[in-house]
């Protein structure tokens, strides 16, 4: 029974810089990309910490990527995401299934994107568009917070 628990897999919904597949490969090397998914009635923001968060918001949507995580990947991701100081883990209904989502329920104040986060988010946006994130979603929700990279 202990062996079964050690190989338990979780489905994770990444909505910020973890859309950047290279970053996820480095952070969670055994993770498996599943595809694009949608979180209904939530909105993507940058908090006053300078990083992405999702907040409940009727009628809005958050696009992201689903990944299958091994326990070792989830443990690593907890460290990168700053659990429990910066984010908590929740199970939310993601179309088409329930998934693990990192949410900060206390940092709801809108802020300015951290300079180091701009590059990672632009890489995430590029990967997202390549995998099927709608351009109008990027323009409406992400570009409000994430300036394009300068050539």
Secondary structure, 3 states (H helix, E strand, C coil): CHHHHHCCEEEEEECCHHHCHHHHHHHCCCCEEEEEEEEEEEEEEEECCCCEEEEEEEEEEEEEEEEEEEHHHHHHHHHHHCECCCEEEEEEEEECEEEEEEECCCCCCECCCCHHHHHHHHHHHHHHHHHCCCHHHHHHHHCCCCCCCCC
